[in-house]
Amino acid sequence: MFGIVLMTIGVTLEEAATSIGKFELRKRVETPFAYGLLTSTAVLAVFLLSAAVRWDQQIFRWESLPTLAIRAVLEVVLAVGVIHAIKQADRSTFGFLRTLTIPFLLIVDLVLAYHIDPYQITGMTLIVSALFLLFINHGFSKHGAWLTAGTALLAVATTSLYKYNITHFNSPEVEQVIMQTVLITFFIVMGFTMERKNPFRLFRIRACLMQAGLMGVGSVLGALSFLYAAPSVLMSVKRSVGIFEAIISGRAVFHEKRTALKVSAGVLTVAGFILLLL
């Protein structure tokens, strides 16, 4: 239960940051690589703070390097894909299609022998059913949909590798500090060479700083939640809470349509979310 609470709070903060980021990307205040640098820097700062508070619990093992290296490559690809998906796709489309992560994570959890009870399996089934309800009723905007779906599937690999590493090798803070350092280095290099702009300029903009703060705290809470529950359950919580927040922001901020259909699909995700808590 504690892991689910942490993830719920974390994803709420992350969704708020995502809406701010999409708005700034549309206004071209932010570029994709500058957005990535802003987010990763905020996440790194909060993880460093968490590591300082829990200093006696920090662990790094050299045996983690093979899986850490694989995860680093996948995280870079995933980060770039997610940024472009946020920019291109509707907020609700982005939220719903990300649920594709859930059934594949469930398969991984079962293979790795994590305990998943029948209520949780039923809950995840309802959440995935909501996705198909939208699909058959044309509730998705096609713009950015395939990219969003691709990032959802890639997240299965990165999430499973993260869970594996913090279970067998590293503490969450050490694992994430290394990963965010890799991402920051990548975004700095790409910002200066590909976009030919100083990505650090965003740190002078108030809205961007708010976005970074929300994303940083939310990411840390979400990462720590993996110490207390199976990845498929936590990802179900993340996606289901994120869906409703995406529907709300999509309607209120970005004026998206077919809200009634999306709310109906959202009700299925809430039912699934309740079953996850049983």
Salt bridges, closest charged atoms under 4 A:
GLU14 OE1 - LYS238 NZ 3.51
GLU15 OE1 - ARG91 NH2 2.41
GLU24 OE2 - LYS27 NZ 3.76
GLU75 OE2 - ARG71 NE 3.01
GLU173 OE2 - ARG54 NE 2.64
GLU175 OE2 - ARG71 NH1 3.01
GLU256 OE1 - LYS262 NZ 3.66
